[in-house]
Amino acid sequence: MNLLLRWGAILGVVGTVILGPSPFLNNRMALALPQDQIVRKLLPVPVFTVTDADGSPLVASDPNREGQSSVAGVFISREDAQAFVERLKQEDPQLGANVRVVPVSLAEVYELALQSEQNPENLEFTFVPVQEQVQSALAVLREEDSSVQQFNGVPLFLATGGPDNGYLTIQRGNEQVIPLFFNKEELQGMLSRFQEKQPDLTASVDIEVVNLEGVIDLLETSDDPQVNKIIFVPPRESIEFLRSLPQTAPGNGATPGQ
């Protein structure tokens, strides 16, 4: 799946984001799942698109690309998507009057991206990350390397700790899972509760950051059974927004809090 990170540069929503190697590539865990299982993992994650009056994704043209030039933005934050719509209403009132923010499941975006690879027009999807979380990701990386200048993609935060510096897990039903958070503050909240219960491990706990694009790529290409422990934890703000809607299911059926 080729997720171009050009939407911000084209439309001026955020600064240019460049897709690069994921820190996860060199991490201690490889991932792999069949496509249907990848979809199920992405299903509970709500993201936000901007659509026209017909319900089609609003696309931008990239004059620097030959052949295919249509890019559709996928916002991690509803507020960012709404801010873009408000800006569009000011800059192009006629177009702005006919667009709206629509929540969909990340799984639906993933499936559409796969389908577009078989389409001659080949519509690309690009994620627009939350800039505050990008800055948090940079801060994490700079703790190890002060020369880091940028973070590539949508940040996901996870924690390590203990004698073996393993991934911290949470209990879900009868299994231990490794949560990847879209919001660093929410991970820190989980760590605060963990450290209250196991204060002797406090000094060994560290926060790491990877990018969503790299994780999805590894879900498609690697073959370690540890992948079954990965879960995505959507931003609480997005879940609360969906719960406020008459129909609490984005896109193809993701259930908030699932």
N, C-alpha and C positions, 0 to 999 in steps of 0.2 A: 504494500500500500504506500503510495507516494504522496505524503502530506506536505505540500509546499507551504512554507511559512512566509508568505508574501503579503497577506491581507493588510496588515498594519502599514506596510510601506506604501501600498497602492492607495489606500483610502485615508491614511493619516490618522488612524485610530490610536495606534501605539507606535513606538519606534520600531525600526527594522529588526526582525528576529531571524537568525540564520540557523538552519538545521545543521547540526553537527553530530559527531559521535556521542553516544550516550555514555555517561559515567558507568551505567549499568553493564556496559559491555565488558568491563574489566573487573566486575564485582565477583563475589564468591558464589553466585547462584545463577545457573542458566535456566531458561524457561521454555516451555513448549506445550501447546495444546492444539487439538483439532479446532477447526474454524467454529463449529457450533458451540464449543466450550468457551472460546474467546468471546463470542457474542454474549453468552450468559454472564461472563464476568463483567462485561461493559454495560450490560443492560440496566443496572441500578443507577448509573451515573447520568444525571441530567446535564445537558449543555443547551446552548441557546443559539438559534439562527435568526436571521432577518429574512422575511419572505415578502414577496410582492402580493398584489391583490389576488392573484390566482393561486397563491400558496406555494409558489416556486421559490427556491433560495435566490436571494439577491446575489448577483455575481459581479465581480470586478474584472476588468480587462488588464492584462499584463502585456504591454507593448514590447517588453524585452524577451518574450518567449515566442518562438516560431511555431506555427501550426496551432497548438492549443493555447488559448489565452484566457479561459474562463476560470476564475477562482472564487469559491464560496467560503465565506467566513463562518467559523464555529467558535462562539464565545464561551469561555468557561464561566464567566460571570454574567448574570442577567443585567446587573447594573451597567456593565460595560456595553452590552448590546443595546440597552435602552438609551444610553448616552450617545451611542452612534446614531440611533434613529433620530434623536432630538437634534443632533448636529446636521443630519441629512435634511431634516425639515427646514432648517434655516438656510442651508446652502442650495437646496433644490426642493422648494415647497411642493411642487407638483408631484414629484416622485415620493417625497417624504410623507405625503398625505395617504399614500397607498401601501405603505410598508408597515410591518409589525414584528414584534419579537415573539418567537415561537419556541417553547421548550421541546426538545426531542431527547431521545436516549442516545448516549454515546455509541451504543450498539447499532442504532439505526444509521448513524453517520458512517460507522465502519462498514456496514453492509453496502451502503450507497457508494462508498469509495471503491469497494471491490467490484461492484457492478460497473462503475465508470471506467474501469480498466479495460472492459470489453467493449466500450462504446467509442466509436471513432472520434467523437467530440471530446471525450475524456475530461470531464469536469473535475477539477481539483478541489480538495477541501483543505483549508488551513486553519489551525487553531489560533485564537487570540488569547494569550494567557493573561492572568491578572498581574498587573505590573508590581503591586505590592509583594506578591508571592515570588515574582522573579527577583526582586531585590532581596528577599529573605533567602532565596536560593544562592544568590551571589555571596551573601554574608556567610552562609555555611561553607561554601567552597573556599572563601578567602581565609577561613580559619586554618586551612591546610596549606593554601598557596595564595599569598597576598597579591600575586601578580595577575590573578584571574580578572578579566575585564568584562566578560559577558556570560550569560547563561543561555543555552540554546533550548528552545521549546517550552513546553508546559511543565512546571516543576511538580514533582511528587516527593513527599517527605516520608521517611521511615527512620526507625531507630535501631541501634545495636547496643549491646551491653553484655554484662556477665563475664565469667572467667574466660570463655571462648570467644568473646566479642561476637556472639551470634545475633541474628535478627530477633528483636523482641516481638512476641506473638500475643494474641488475645484469644480467649476461648469463645468459640461460636458453636453452640450446640455441643456436639461430641468431638469437635476437632479444634486444633490450634491453627490459627491463620495469621498471616503476616499482612498487616494493614498498610496501605500506601495512601497517604493523606494529600489532598489537593491544597489544604490549608495548614501551614506550619503551626499556627496558634492552636488548632484543634489537636494536633499531635502532641504539642506541649501540655495541653490539658490532660491527655491520656497519661503522659509521662509523670505528671504531678501526682496523679492517683496511684500510679505504679510505685513511685518512690516513697509514698506514704506507707505502702504495704511492705516494701522491701528496701528500707533505707540503706542497707549495707551495699546495695548495688548502684546507689546514686552516682558515685564518682566514675563508674565505668560506662554510664549511658551517654551515647553520642547520637546526634541527628545527622542523617545522611540525606542527600538529594539526588534524584535521578530525573529523567524526563519521560513524559507520557509516550512520546513518539518512539523512543528507544525501547520502552517496555513492550509496546504493541508489536514492534518489529521482532523482539525476542520471543514473544508469545507465538509468533508465526514460524520462527526458524530454528529454535533450540529444542532440546529433547530431554530436559531434566524433569523428573516427576515432582520436584519441589514446587513447580509452577502451580500445583493445585492448592498451595497454601496462600497464594497471593489474592488479596481482595482490594478493591478500590473503595476509598471512603470519600463520598462526595462532600462538597462544602455544605455545612449545616444551613447556610442561608438559602441555597438552592432547594434543599429538601423542604424547608419551611415554606418557601414560596409555592412549591408544588402541592403541599398539603392544604394550602389556602384556596386552591382551585376547585371548582365543582367536580372535575375529573382529575384525580391525582395520579395520572399516568402519562409521562412524556412519551411522545413518539409511539413506539411499537409495544408499549406495555410495561415499562420500568416502574416499579412500585417504590415510592419514597421509603427510605429506611430499610429496604430489602437487604 
